């Protein structure tokens, strides 16, 4: 219970809880207002609450700050509530700014003006287009490049190029013409000498040069001719220097001199040394009595300025021996080789030539022998084999040993698992060791087989019931589980789930009416 001094009333608030079902508690609230009475009359108020000034906020539509104040007036012993609204308009300065943007392609300059205006209780500068001007003449200059003109100044003999250009002047493009004079040069002159005409004895010289005419180079040729050549008479003289073995040849001719303009005698000497053949020829006879043959050597020797042949005879051996090669016993083999090489003399190649090979093989090693283990009628038979080398032959020796195989009395069980889908049965196998007489080994044979189910009755949930004098809920679940491993069948299980009903423990104070 509390008193509201503004309205002069007692406010009584009653809170109660009620259970709905077994789960939820619902809250109920009731309020009662009664006037304040003192000594049989209503209580009169002498003062009211202080004014409450609200927080200043912005009105975006009018761009102004709004402040709301709540105050109370005392009338007839009661406080009457009143409200007052204060509006403060946002003002901006009168500063003006300008900016310009030049577009390079079009050459247009845009001038913008910026003024401060209120927007959302702030001063925001708003830009607007003020004027359009020219900032460059790139577009006109690109078009003017195509208007370029060339011609020839015949009086001055110069090449003239006329170009047009646009210049920015007071916000507009003005056209201007420009002339450029360019001198040109012609290729330099050069002289070409022709070969001397032997029959006419005349040599022609051509001078090539260029003449400027109408801004172009015109080619011209100047020709001159003069005498050249002499009579083609050659006199030869040949002799030999015996000590050195050199043949000397002198040639006497005449040569034309351009400076002296007459024929001058010329002597040319050529010499070469007499060289004899360095090749040596050999001739041989047949092998005489398989013992020797005669070799004749023929070569050349210089004498003065001539080559003379010389012959030298020598006796050579032509007997060929028989070669016998005995090889070692190989690591991976059992026999070694003896190769006999029969040779005969070859007169063409002057060496012994192999006619044929005779190969023989002799036993040098026996097999290493070893052990073999065989299974016969459930017993292991071990054979030990060894060899002995005697007079180039291997003699075999065999030893046998027999061992019976017995199996232990051992039992093993194997369990199969149920598949995830389907209700196919699983099996439990009982196996025992038995002897395999063909392989001499023990293996597990199935003695007994038991089939077990893989599906059990479904789980059943019983409906909930109220227990412990209505203080809790209880639910019973009954199910079955498939046994695995050694066990076979289904196992029953029971599960009880109890959940108490929870209500709030909040204490409430309830005021009774005033006595």
Order of alpha helices (4+ residues) and beta strands (2+ residues): beta-beta-beta-beta-beta-beta-beta-beta-beta-beta-beta-beta-alpha-beta-beta-beta-beta-beta-beta-beta-beta-beta-beta-beta-beta-beta-beta-beta-beta-beta-beta-beta-beta-beta-beta-beta-beta-beta
